[in-house]
């Protein structure tokens, strides 16, 4: 089993920055995919950024150049640095981890960007 705990969400003005963290515990394997999705009210959950199983970074077009995903393998933690935030970034952000055919999700952290 894997547990994921997100932190770092909050309220920020447009143009501001936030850093999300996702700490994983349990049986973590190196060959996993890990990253962030978000879900805005009335919308489907969408991929924001991720590390694939081969370590490649993928970003949604809407966040390229503004968001950066990083990881600290020693701490089993993945981060999402979000800069130049826009009101349309407002959503609940979820961390996920996929390995050995299973996908685990965190509880979500709210990010609200005011105009």
Secondary structure, 3 states (H helix, E strand, C coil): CEEEEEECCEEEECCCCEEEEEEEEECCCCCCEEEEEEECCCCCCEEEEEECCCCCEEECHHHCCCEEEEEEHHHCEEEEEECCCCHHHCEEEEEEEEECCEEEECCCEEEEEEC
